[in-house]
């Protein structure tokens, strides 16, 4: 009996440690250039119990002086890499829509790699159109989407009121206040798309840049971008102790998942995504929805008024 109890209690510290890891939270501070603007990002993870298509929700609270007053508390949902139908199938897609509506985002951003077959494009986008937002749904495309069914995707998005951002910027408005969402067209073709859509924007605007791959955030200067959102890596899809043997990024483990920073100190949030590629299997890189809450911070001393 004592031997059994010894073995049983031997696992308690390990289980406690795993619980802490699964509920990890924290806060990062970053000085953004130019102008020395100081932002903070707090983050936490929670299980998405009862939803077949999503294992967890990653919560971020992004506090920045360029967030306008009307957008203080604005909630943005970010999803990517659905690869419908891979590991994500009909029941999982229904659960994803149900979860997103439960989270009540003001806007939904989609990071590309939507499908694993042209026949799945319309049912997927019809489902995503059921997500209720007050500020709309915006998307960029991934390598899978450019490889096949591009015209079908663009038309289905148009019919469903999903704004496709390809080297262009859209404006989200609340009263007289606004934030900007810029999107990158095929970020793997830098010969054509190597000039960031943020280039012509103003420094005082709050700008979110949406790109399929996080490599674009480092490969291309992105002036005026305050936050970059990306997918593509699947969090490694199969990882062991936080290491992924295969990551589709020429920066290796650097942009695998979570909150990272470019060499210009711009924060990049990389999601594990929802679906899978090659094999319908994940280990150590759970499917997830990212939720970002914007907060207004006071401007740094000496900075110009908005």
DODREN-873286 format. One line per 3 residues: number of its first residue (from 1); their letters; for each residue x, y, z of N, C-alpha, C. Coordinates in steps of 0.1 Angstrom, whole numbers, plus 5000, padded with zeros to 4 digits. Layout:
NUM> A> X/Y/Z/X/Y/Z/X/Y/Z  ... .
This chain:
1> XXX> 5008/4988/5000/5000/5000/5000/5009/5013/5000  5019/5013/5009/5028/5024/5009/5035/5026/4996  5038/5015/4989/5045/5016/4976/5036/5023/4966 .
4> XXX> 5023/5019/4966/5014/5026/4957/5012/5040/4960  5011/5044/4973/5009/5058/4977/5021/5066/4973  5033/5060/4975/5045/5067/4971/5045/5070/4957 .
7> XXX> 5041/5061/4948/5041/5063/4934/5030/5073/4930  5019/5072/4937/5008/5082/4935/5013/5096/4938  5019/5098/4949/5022/5112/4953/5035/5117/4946 .
10> XXX> 5042/5107/4940/5054/5111/4932/5049/5119/4920  5037/5116/4915/5032/5123/4903/5026/5137/4906  5022/5140/4919/5015/5152/4922/5023/5164/4918 .
13> XXX> 5036/5165/4921/5044/5177/4917/5044/5179/4902  5045/5168/4895/5045/5169/4880/5032/5174/4875  5021/5168/4880/5008/5173/4876/5006/5187/4879 .
16> XXX> 5011/5192/4890/5010/5206/4894/5017/5215/4885  5029/5210/4881/5038/5218/4871/5031/5219/4858  5025/5207/4853/5018/5208/4840/5007/5217/4841 .
19> XXX> 5000/5218/4852/4988/5227/4853/4993/5241/4852  5004/5244/4859/5009/5258/4858/5013/5262/4844  5020/5252/4837/5024/5255/4823/5011/5257/4814 .
22> XXX> 5001/5249/4816/4989/5250/4807/4982/5263/4810  4983/5269/4822/4977/5282/4825/4986/5293/4826  4997/5292/4819/5008/5303/4819/5002/5316/4815 .
25> XXX> 5006/5326/4823/5002/5340/4820/5014/5349/4823  5013/5361/4818/5024/5370/4821/5022/5384/4814  5032/5392/4814/5031/5405/4808/5045/5409/4802 .
28> XXX> 5045/5414/4789/5057/5418/4783/5056/5433/4781  5067/5440/4782/5068/5455/4778/5077/5456/4766  5073/5465/4757/5081/5467/4745/5081/5482/4742 .
31> XXX> 5093/5487/4739/5094/5501/4734/5094/5501/4719  5084/5507/4713/5082/5506/4699/5088/5519/4692  5094/5516/4681/5101/5527/4674/5093/5530/4661 .
34> XXX> 5094/5542/4655/5100/5554/4662/5092/5560/4672  5098/5570/4679/5090/5578/4689/5091/5572/4703  5097/5560/4705/5098/5554/4718/5085/5551/4725 .
37> XXX> 5074/5548/4717/5061/5545/4723/5062/5532/4731  5057/5532/4743/5057/5521/4751/5044/5514/4752  5044/5501/4749/5032/5493/4749/5034/5481/4759 .
40> XXX> 5023/5475/4763/5024/5463/4771/5015/5453/4766  5019/5440/4767/5010/5429/4763/5010/5419/4774  4998/5417/4779/4996/5406/4789/4989/5394/4782 .
43> XXX> 4992/5382/4787/4988/5370/4779/4984/5359/4789  4975/5351/4785/4970/5339/4793/4964/5329/4784  4964/5317/4788/4958/5306/4780/4947/5299/4788 .
46> XXX> 4936/5295/4781/4925/5288/4788/4921/5276/4779  4916/5265/4785/4911/5254/4777/4898/5258/4771  4895/5253/4759/4882/5255/4752/4874/5242/4754 .
49> XXX> 4870/5239/4766/4863/5227/4769/4849/5226/4762  4847/5215/4756/4834/5213/4750/4833/5217/4735  4844/5221/4729/4845/5225/4715/4854/5216/4708 .
52> XXX> 4849/5208/4699/4857/5198/4692/4867/5203/4683  4865/5215/4677/4875/5220/4667/4886/5228/4674  4885/5232/4686/4895/5241/4693/4899/5235/4706 .
55> XXX> 4912/5234/4709/4916/5229/4722/4918/5240/4732  4921/5252/4728/4924/5263/4738/4921/5277/4732  4920/5287/4741/4919/5301/4737/4931/5308/4743 .
58> XXX> 4938/5315/4734/4949/5324/4739/4944/5338/4740  4945/5343/4752/4940/5357/4754/4952/5367/4755  4951/5378/4748/4961/5388/4749/4954/5401/4752 .
61> XXX> 4960/5410/4760/4956/5423/4762/4967/5433/4758  4964/5440/4748/4975/5449/4742/4972/5463/4745  4980/5469/4753/4979/5483/4757/4989/5492/4750 .
64> XXX> 4983/5502/4743/4992/5510/4734/4986/5524/4733  4995/5534/4733/4990/5548/4733/4983/5552/4720  4984/5545/4709/4977/5549/4697/4963/5543/4696 .
67> XXX> 4959/5535/4706/4946/5529/4706/4936/5541/4709  4926/5544/4700/4917/5555/4703/4908/5552/4714  4902/5562/4721/4894/5560/4732/4882/5551/4730 .
70> XXX> 4876/5552/4718/4864/5544/4715/4868/5529/4713  4880/5526/4711/4885/5512/4709/4891/5506/4721  4891/5513/4732/4895/5508/4745/4885/5497/4749 .
73> XXX> 4890/5484/4750/4881/5473/4753/4877/5465/4740  4881/5470/4729/4877/5463/4716/4883/5449/4716  4875/5440/4712/4879/5425/4712/4880/5420/4698 .
76> XXX> 4892/5415/4695/4895/5410/4681/4898/5395/4682  4890/5387/4674/4893/5373/4673/4902/5371/4661  4912/5362/4663/4921/5359/4652/4922/5344/4651 .
79> XXX> 4919/5339/4638/4921/5324/4635/4928/5323/4623  4934/5311/4621/4942/5309/4609/4943/5294/4606  4947/5290/4594/4951/5277/4590/4940/5267/4594 .
82> XXX> 4928/5269/4589/4917/5260/4591/4919/5247/4584  4925/5247/4572/4928/5236/4564/4916/5226/4563  4904/5232/4561/4892/5224/4561/4891/5216/4548 .
85> XXX> 4889/5203/4548/4888/5194/4559/4901/5187/4561  4907/5189/4572/4919/5181/4576/4915/5175/4590  4922/5179/4600/4917/5175/4614/4904/5182/4617 .
88> XXX> 4902/5194/4611/4889/5202/4612/4879/5197/4602  4868/5191/4608/4857/5186/4599/4844/5193/4603  4833/5188/4598/4820/5195/4600/4817/5198/4614 .
91> XXX> 4818/5188/4623/4814/5191/4637/4824/5201/4644  4837/5200/4640/4846/5209/4646/4844/5223/4641  4840/5225/4628/4837/5238/4622/4825/5244/4629 .
94> XXX> 4815/5236/4631/4803/5241/4639/4806/5246/4653  4815/5238/4659/4819/5242/4673/4828/5254/4673  4836/5256/4662/4844/5268/4661/4835/5280/4660 .
97> XXX> 4825/5280/4652/4816/5291/4650/4808/5294/4663  4804/5283/4670/4797/5284/4682/4806/5291/4693  4819/5287/4693/4828/5293/4703/4831/5308/4700 .
100> XXX> 4833/5311/4687/4836/5325/4683/4824/5334/4687  4812/5329/4685/4800/5337/4688/4799/5338/4703  4803/5328/4711/4803/5329/4725/4813/5339/4730 .
103> XXX> 4824/5341/4723/4834/5350/4727/4831/5365/4724  4821/5366/4715/4816/5379/4711/4826/5389/4707  4834/5386/4696/4844/5396/4692/4838/5408/4684 .
106> XXX> 4844/5419/4685/4840/5431/4677/4844/5429/4663  4855/5422/4660/4860/5419/4647/4866/5406/4646  4865/5399/4635/4872/5386/4632/4882/5388/4622 .
109> XXX> 4895/5384/4624/4906/5384/4614/4909/5370/4611  4912/5367/4598/4915/5353/4594/4928/5353/4586  4937/5344/4590/4951/5344/4585/4954/5335/4574 .
112> XXX> 4944/5329/4567/4947/5322/4555/4949/5307/4557  4952/5300/4546/4952/5285/4544/4939/5280/4549  4929/5283/4541/4915/5280/4545/4911/5265/4542 .
115> XXX> 4916/5259/4532/4910/5247/4527/4920/5236/4523  4914/5224/4522/4922/5212/4517/4914/5206/4505  4908/5215/4497/4900/5210/4485/4890/5221/4481 .
118> XXX> 4889/5224/4468/4881/5234/4464/4866/5232/4467  4862/5220/4469/4848/5217/4472/4844/5222/4486  4854/5225/4494/4852/5229/4508/4852/5244/4510 .
121> XXX> 4855/5251/4500/4856/5266/4501/4843/5272/4505  4832/5270/4497/4819/5276/4499/4813/5272/4513  4813/5259/4516/4807/5256/4530/4815/5262/4541 .
124> XXX> 4828/5263/4540/4836/5269/4550/4833/5284/4552  4833/5291/4541/4831/5306/4542/4817/5309/4545  4807/5301/4541/4793/5303/4545/4792/5301/4560 .
127> XXX> 4800/5292/4566/4800/5290/4580/4806/5302/4587  4818/5306/4583/4825/5318/4589/4816/5330/4588  4808/5331/4578/4799/5343/4578/4789/5343/4589 .
130> XXX> 4787/5332/4596/4778/5332/4607/4783/5337/4620  4796/5341/4620/4802/5347/4632/4797/5361/4632  4791/5365/4644/4785/5378/4645/4796/5388/4651 .
133> XXX> 4798/5398/4643/4807/5409/4647/4801/5423/4645  4805/5433/4652/4800/5446/4650/4809/5454/4640  4821/5450/4638/4831/5457/4629/4835/5449/4617 .
136> XXX> 4830/5437/4615/4832/5429/4603/4843/5419/4604  4845/5411/4593/4854/5400/4592/4864/5404/4581  4877/5402/4583/4887/5405/4574/4897/5394/4572 .
139> XXX> 4903/5392/4560/4911/5380/4558/4922/5383/4549  4933/5375/4550/4943/5373/4540/4943/5358/4536  4951/5355/4526/4952/5341/4521/4965/5336/4524 .
142> XXX> 4966/5322/4524/4978/5315/4526/4983/5308/4513  4994/5301/4514/5000/5294/4503/4990/5284/4496  4983/5277/4505/4973/5267/4499/4962/5274/4491 .
145> XXX> 4958/5286/4495/4948/5293/4489/4952/5299/4475  4965/5303/4474/4970/5308/4462/4973/5296/4452  4976/5284/4458/4979/5273/4449/4967/5267/4442 .
148> XXX> 4955/5269/4448/4943/5264/4442/4931/5272/4447  4921/5273/4438/4907/5279/4442/4907/5294/4445  4917/5301/4441/4918/5315/4444/4905/5323/4440 .
151> XXX> 4901/5321/4428/4889/5328/4423/4876/5324/4431  4875/5311/4434/4864/5307/4442/4864/5313/4456  4876/5314/4462/4877/5320/4475/4873/5335/4475 .
154> XXX> 4879/5342/4465/4876/5356/4464/4861/5359/4462  4855/5351/4454/4840/5353/4451/4832/5349/4463  4835/5338/4470/4827/5334/4481/4829/5344/4493 .
157> XXX> 4841/5350/4494/4843/5360/4505/4834/5373/4501  4834/5376/4489/4826/5388/4484/4811/5386/4488  4806/5374/4484/4792/5370/4487/4789/5370/4502 .
160> XXX> 4799/5366/4510/4796/5365/4524/4800/5377/4532  4804/5388/4525/4808/5400/4532/4821/5400/4540  4830/5391/4536/4843/5390/4542/4852/5398/4534 .
163> XXX> 4859/5407/4540/4868/5417/4533/4882/5410/4531  4886/5408/4519/4899/5402/4515/4909/5414/4514  4919/5413/4522/4929/5424/4522/4942/5419/4516 .
166> XXX> 4944/5424/4503/4956/5420/4496/4964/5433/4492  4975/5435/4500/4982/5448/4498/4973/5460/4499  4964/5459/4508/4955/5470/4511/4951/5471/4525 .
169> XXX> 4945/5483/4529/4942/5486/4543/4927/5489/4544  4921/5484/4554/4907/5487/4557/4906/5495/4570  4895/5502/4571/4893/5511/4583/4882/5505/4592 .
172> XXX> 4884/5503/4605/4874/5500/4614/4871/5512/4622  4858/5516/4622/4854/5528/4628/4844/5526/4640  4846/5534/4650/4836/5536/4661/4834/5551/4663 .
175> XXX> 4823/5556/4659/4821/5570/4659/4831/5577/4651  4839/5587/4656/4849/5594/4649/4863/5588/4650  4864/5577/4659/4876/5571/4661/4878/5559/4651 .
178> XXX> 4891/5555/4648/4893/5545/4639/4906/5537/4642  4907/5524/4638/4919/5517/4637/4920/5511/4623  4932/5507/4619/4934/5502/4606/4939/5488/4606 .
181> XXX> 4934/5480/4597/4939/5466/4595/4944/5465/4580  4957/5462/4579/4963/5461/4566/4966/5446/4564  4965/5442/4551/4967/5428/4548/4977/5426/4537 .
184> XXX> 4984/5415/4537/4995/5412/4528/4990/5402/4518  4993/5404/4505/4990/5395/4494/5002/5385/4493  5000/5373/4492/5010/5362/4490/5024/5366/4496 .
187> XXX> 5026/5365/4509/5039/5370/4515/5051/5361/4511  5049/5351/4503/5060/5343/4498/5066/5348/4485  5059/5357/4479/5064/5363/4467/5068/5377/4469 .
190> XXX> 5080/5379/4475/5085/5392/4479/5089/5400/4467  5091/5394/4455/5094/5402/4443/5083/5411/4439  5071/5406/4441/5059/5414/4438/5053/5421/4450 .
193> XXX> 5055/5415/4462/5048/5420/4474/5057/5424/4485  5069/5427/4482/5079/5430/4492/5079/5444/4497  5068/5452/4493/5066/5465/4499/5054/5464/4508 .
196> XXX> 5056/5467/4521/5045/5465/4531/5033/5475/4528  5021/5470/4530/5009/5479/4529/5009/5489/4540  5017/5488/4550/5017/5498/4560/5026/5510/4557 .
199> XXX> 5033/5510/4546/5043/5520/4542/5037/5534/4541  5025/5535/4536/5018/5548/4533/5010/5553/4545  5010/5545/4556/5001/5549/4567/5008/5559/4576 .
202> XXX> 5000/5565/4585/5005/5575/4594/5010/5569/4607  5020/5576/4613/5026/5571/4625/5016/5571/4637  5007/5581/4637/4997/5582/4648/4986/5572/4647 .
205> XXX> 4984/5565/4636/4973/5556/4635/4977/5543/4642  4966/5536/4648/4969/5523/4653/4966/5513/4642  4977/5505/4639/4977/5496/4627/4980/5482/4631 .
208> XXX> 4971/5473/4627/4973/5459/4628/4976/5453/4614  4987/5446/4613/4991/5440/4600/4988/5425/4600  4981/5420/4590/4977/5407/4589/4985/5400/4578 .
211> XXX> 4992/5389/4581/5000/5382/4571/5000/5367/4574  5000/5359/4563/4999/5345/4566/5012/5339/4573  5024/5343/4569/5036/5338/4575/5043/5348/4584 .
214> XXX> 5048/5345/4595/5055/5354/4604/5068/5359/4598  5073/5351/4588/5086/5355/4582/5085/5369/4576  5073/5372/4570/5071/5385/4564/5074/5397/4574 .
217> XXX> 5071/5395/4586/5073/5405/4596/5088/5409/4598  5097/5399/4595/5111/5402/4596/5117/5405/4583  5112/5398/4572/5118/5400/4559/5116/5414/4553 .
220> XXX> 5105/5420/4557/5100/5432/4550/5099/5443/4561  5104/5455/4558/5102/5466/4568/5087/5469/4568  5081/5470/4580/5067/5473/4582/5065/5486/4590 .
223> XXX> 5069/5497/4585/5067/5510/4593/5053/5512/4596  5050/5518/4608/5037/5522/4613/5029/5510/4618  5034/5497/4616/5026/5486/4622/5028/5485/4637 .
226> XXX> 5017/5485/4644/5018/5484/4659/5017/5470/4664  5011/5461/4656/5009/5447/4660/5008/5439/4647  5015/5428/4646/5014/5419/4634/5008/5406/4639 .
229> XXX> 4999/5400/4631/4993/5387/4633/4996/5378/4622  5000/5365/4625/5004/5356/4615/5000/5342/4620  5001/5333/4610/4998/5318/4613/5009/5310/4606 .
232> XXX> 5005/5300/4598/5014/5293/4589/5022/5282/4596  5027/5284/4608/5036/5275/4614/5029/5263/4621  5016/5265/4624/5009/5255/4631/5015/5252/4645 .
235> XXX> 5023/5261/4650/5030/5259/4662/5039/5248/4662  5043/5244/4649/5052/5232/4648/5043/5219/4645  5031/5220/4649/5021/5209/4647/5024/5197/4656 .
238> XXX> 5037/5192/4655/5042/5181/4664/5054/5186/4671  5053/5188/4684/5064/5193/4692/5067/5184/4704  5079/5185/4709/5083/5177/4720/5091/5187/4729 .
241> XXX> 5086/5189/4741/5092/5199/4751/5095/5212/4744  5085/5217/4736/5086/5230/4730/5095/5231/4718  5100/5220/4713/5108/5220/4701/5100/5213/4690 .
244> XXX> 5100/5219/4678/5093/5213/4666/5104/5209/4656  5104/5196/4653/5114/5191/4643/5112/5198/4629  5100/5201/4626/5097/5208/4613/5089/5220/4615 .
247> XXX> 5094/5232/4610/5087/5244/4611/5088/5251/4597  5077/5255/4591/5078/5261/4577/5082/5276/4578  5094/5278/4583/5099/5292/4585/5114/5291/4584 .
250> XXX> 5120/5301/4576/5134/5301/4575/5141/5307/4587  5133/5310/4598/5138/5315/4611/5138/5304/4621  5135/5292/4617/5135/5280/4626/5125/5282/4638 .
253> XXX> 5130/5280/4650/5121/5280/4662/5117/5294/4666  5123/5304/4660/5121/5318/4665/5107/5322/4664  5100/5319/4653/5086/5323/4651/5077/5311/4652 .
256> XXX> 5079/5302/4660/5071/5290/4660/5057/5293/4665  5055/5300/4676/5042/5302/4682/5042/5313/4692  5031/5319/4695/5030/5328/4706/5034/5342/4703 .
259> XXX> 5038/5349/4713/5042/5363/4712/5057/5364/4710  5061/5370/4699/5075/5372/4695/5077/5387/4691  5089/5390/4688/5092/5404/4684/5101/5404/4672 .
262> XXX> 5099/5414/4663/5109/5415/4652/5121/5422/4657  5131/5423/4648/5143/5431/4652/5140/5445/4653  5129/5450/4648/5125/5464/4649/5115/5466/4661 .
265> XXX> 5114/5456/4670/5107/5456/4682/5092/5457/4680  5087/5452/4669/5073/5451/4666/5068/5438/4671  5057/5438/4680/5052/5425/4685/5045/5417/4674 .
268> XXX> 5047/5404/4674/5041/5395/4664/5034/5384/4672  5021/5382/4670/5014/5371/4676/5012/5360/4665  5018/5348/4668/5017/5337/4659/5008/5327/4665 .
271> XXX> 4997/5323/4657/4988/5313/4662/4991/5299/4657  4988/5289/4666/4990/5275/4661/4980/5272/4651  4969/5280/4649/4959/5277/4639/4949/5266/4644 .
274> XXX> 4941/5262/4635/4930/5253/4638/4932/5239/4632  4934/5238/4619/4936/5226/4612/4950/5220/4612  4952/5211/4603/4965/5205/4601/4969/5203/4586 .
277> XXX> 4981/5202/4583/4986/5199/4569/4994/5186/4570  4995/5179/4558/5002/5167/4556/4996/5155/4564  4996/5156/4577/4990/5145/4585/4980/5152/4595 .
280> XXX> 4968/5145/4597/4958/5151/4606/4961/5147/4620  4972/5153/4625/4976/5150/4639/4984/5162/4645  4981/5164/4658/4988/5174/4665/4994/5168/4678 .
283> XXX> 5005/5173/4682/5011/5169/4695/5019/5181/4701  5015/5185/4712/5022/5196/4719/5020/5210/4712  5011/5211/4703/5008/5223/4696/4993/5224/4694 .
286> XXX> 4985/5226/4704/4970/5225/4704/4964/5236/4694  4954/5232/4688/4946/5241/4680/4940/5252/4689  4939/5264/4683/4936/5275/4692/4929/5287/4685 .
289> XXX> 4921/5294/4692/4916/5307/4688/4923/5318/4696  4927/5329/4690/4934/5340/4697/4924/5351/4699  4923/5356/4711/4915/5368/4714/4924/5379/4719 .
292> XXX> 4923/5391/4713/4931/5402/4716/4921/5413/4721  4924/5419/4733/4916/5430/4738/4925/5442/4737  4921/5453/4730/4928/5465/4729/4926/5474/4741 .
295> XXX> 4936/5481/4746/4935/5490/4757/4943/5503/4753  4937/5514/4757/4944/5527/4754/4954/5530/4766  4966/5534/4762/4976/5538/4772/4979/5553/4771 .
298> XXX> 4983/5559/4781/4986/5573/4780/4998/5575/4771  4999/5585/4763/5011/5587/4754/5023/5590/4763  5035/5586/4757/5047/5588/4764/5050/5603/4765 .
301> XXX> 5057/5607/4776/5060/5622/4778/5067/5627/4765  5062/5639/4761/5069/5646/4749/5064/5641/4736  5055/5631/4735/5050/5626/4723/5039/5635/4718 .
304> XXX> 5037/5636/4705/5026/5645/4699/5013/5641/4703  5003/5650/4704/4989/5646/4707/4983/5640/4695  4973/5631/4697/4966/5625/4686/4958/5635/4678 .
